[in-house]
Amino acid sequence: MDTSLRAPDSVLEFVSSLAVSLYDWQKWILLTIDECATLVRKKIAVRAPNGVGKSERIVALSALRWLQRFPRGRVVITSYDGRQLADQVWRALRVQAARFPAWKFRDHEQTIDTAQGGRLRCFTTDDPGRAEGFHADTDCPLLIIVDEAKSVDPEIIKAIDRCSYNVLLYISSPGWKQGPRTRSRTSNAITQTIHLS
C-alpha cells in the first residue's frame, strides 16, 4: 500500500497503515507530537530506557508522519553519535522507503525529499553554527528531534533552540541529572515531559 497517496486522519491510522504495532505509551507520545504539529515552539522531552523503541518507533514514525502530513514540511534529526543515526534512526526510516515511492531516500546524505519539496535531514555536528539556521514557514512546519539528548553538547542545544521550529523533541535514555534535557525543563517551557524509566 502506498501511504503517500492517502492522508490518514491521525498518526495512529498512519502507523497502522505501515503495519507497525505500538505500545500504549508509544501511541501517547506520537499523539502528543501530532497534536502540537500546528503550534509554534512546542518542546517535548521523553526519557525511556534503552531497547524500548525510541529510535525505531518514536523518532522514525514521527518523522515519516510529519512529511506525510506536511508534504512541504521539514524534519531535522540530530544525535551525539553518527552511529546512532546510521544504525538505528536511518535504518528505521529506510525500512519504510517502499511505502513512499515518490520520496527520494538518499543513504549517503541520510536525507529524504518529498515530491512537494519537503525534506528530512539526519546529521551530527560539534559546531553550534551548523545546528542553527533551520526555520519553519507557513506551509513548511519544522520538527526537530534530538535523539539521545543527554549526550548532546549544551552549545548545540542552545543553537537548536534559536531555530524557529513547531515541535522540538528531546528524547533520551536515563542518565545523570544534567545535560540539555534537564536544563531545558528548568529554563524553557516544555509542553510535555514524559518519563518511562
N, C-alpha and C positions, 0 to 999 in steps of 0.2 A: 504494500500500500504506500502511495506517495503522500506523505503527510504535508508536503509543501503545497499541495493543491487544495487543501481544505483548511478551514480555520476553526479549530476546536474552541469551544466556549470557555474552557478553563484549562489550567495547567494539568489537572488530573486527567481530563479527557485526552490531552496531548500525550501525556506519559502512557496512558493506556493504549493509544494508537501505535506507540513504539514497542508495545508488548513488554514493558518493564514493570515489575512489581515493586511496591513500596511499603515500608512500614508506616504506621500512623504518624510518627514523629517526622519522617521524611516528607510526608504529604503536607503536614502543618508548615514546615519551613518553605516548601515550594509554593504553597498558597500565600504565605506572607510576602514572599518576594513578588509574586504575581500581582497581589493587591497593591503593593507600593509602586509598581512599574510606571504608573501615570502621575506619580507625585514627583517632588523635587528634593534632592539631597536627603534621602532617607537612608539611614545606616542600620544594618542588621549584623549582630555578632552571634556566631554559633560556635559552641565548644562541644566537641564529641570525641569519644575515644578513637584510636586507630582501628582500622579494619571494619568500620560500620557503614561505609559507602559515602563518605563525604565528597570525595572527588568524582566518583562514578555516578552517584545518584543526585546529589545536591548541585555541585558545580556544573557538571556536564549537562544535566537536564535543564537547569535554569538557563544556561547559555543558549541551548538549542531552542528552548521555548521563546526566549527573548527575540531571537532572529525570526522565528516563525510568526510570532505575534506582531513584531515590528520589522517588516522586511527591509527598511532603511535604517534600522537601529544599529547600535554599536555595542560590542561586548569586549571588555579588556580583562584578561585573566593573568594575574602575576603570582609568583611564589618566590621564596628564597632560593629554591633549588631547581635548576633546569631539568633534572631527572624526574622530579615530582610532576612537572608539567608534561614531559615527554612520555613517561611510563604510566602515568595514571590519568591525568586530565585529558591530554590529547588522544590517548588510546581510547578513552571512553567516548569522546566526541567522534572519533573516526569510525567506531563500531556502527554508528547510525548513518554514515555517509550515503549508503544506498537508498535510504528513505528520502533523501533530498537531492535528487538528480540534477536539479537546476543550480545547486550551490557548488562552488569550487572549493574543495578542500586541498590546501597546499601543505604537504607534510614538511617540506624543508623550511618553510616560514612559520608553520603552525598557525595558519590563518584560514578562515572560511569567509568567502564572499558570496552574498546572495545576488540573485539576478537583478534586484532592485537597487543595489548599491550598499546594502548593509554589510557589516564586517565584524568578524571576531578575530582578536589577536591574542595569542599567548606569548608572554615574554618574561624574562628575568633581567634585572639590572642592579648594579651597585651605584648607579649615578642618579641622584634625585631628579636631575634635569630631564632624564628620559622617562620619568614616571609622571610628569605633568604634561599638560597640553591636550588632554582628552576632554572633549566637551560635548554635551548634549545639545540638540537643536530641536525645534518644534516637532519636526517629523522624524527625527533621529535620536530617540532616547538612548541614554547610556547606562549600561550595567557594568560596574567594576567589581571584580571578585579578587580578593587577596586570600589565596589558599595557603594554609599553614602560616597564618598571620603572626603567630607568636614569634616566628624566627625572622620576620622581615624587619630590616633596619628602620628605626624611628624616622629618619630623614626621608626615606622612601614613602612612609605612611603620610608624613606631612605634605609631600609633593602630590600624592594621590588626592589628598583632601582639598587641594587647590583646584582640582578639576570640577567641572560643573556636571555632575552625574545626577541621574534619577535615583539609582539604588547603588549603595556601596555595601558589599557583603564581606565581612571578615569571617573566615571560617578556619578553625584550627583544632588540633588535639590539645588536651590539657597540658599545661606547663606551669612554670613559675608565675607568680602574680606580678608580672612585669611585661613589657613589650607593648606593641601598639594596640592590641585588643583591649587590654586593661586600661591603658591611658585614654583610649578613645571614649570609654564609657564614662570617665570622670571629666574629660574636657569638652566633649561634644555630645549632643543628644543622640542616643541610639534608639531607633524605633522599636526594635525587639532585641532582647538578649536571651539566647536560648542555650541552656546548659544541659547536656545529656550525660555528663560524666559524674 
